[in-house]
């Protein structure tokens, strides 16, 4: 069995701010901006769109479309595909590297990213300010927030579309 660490979500270049650790403890990894796939306004957590969350946390940012990968949180989309299953994809050189490394059924991907605690004030999220060097509150953190165990490696777009909705389903056609 192989364990693969995979950095995902917002960083200083892709998104420009940390993903939030919500007051309820949820690690809400924000998918990177992209021209493919989903719109932030169509993704939700507890009735609030990712677009709203981003406007509250980073009001100077402009966020429209995103690349939701890995897709591991059920019922995030306003219209969840009927056959939705958690999925993660790679393409191009990274997919070749994983193939050459022999990544296969039973291997585990651990997803980590850049996070920071937020608080809710008057119904709006705001990053917690760093109070002291002894506190993780307000600190920038790199946190493992999810995982997937490989069930099947799918490489052909047609096969991916048969089983999953996924942004990489459009590659290789």
PyMOL commands that set and color helices and strands:
alter all, ss='L'
color gray80, all
select helices_A, chain A and resi 40-42+50-57+92-100+157-163+167-170
alter helices_A, ss='H'
color red, helices_A
select strands_A, chain A and resi 3-7+19-21+27-28+32-39+44-45+48-49+65-67+108-121+124-127+141-149
alter strands_A, ss='S'
color yellow, strands_A
deselect
rebuild
show_as cartoon
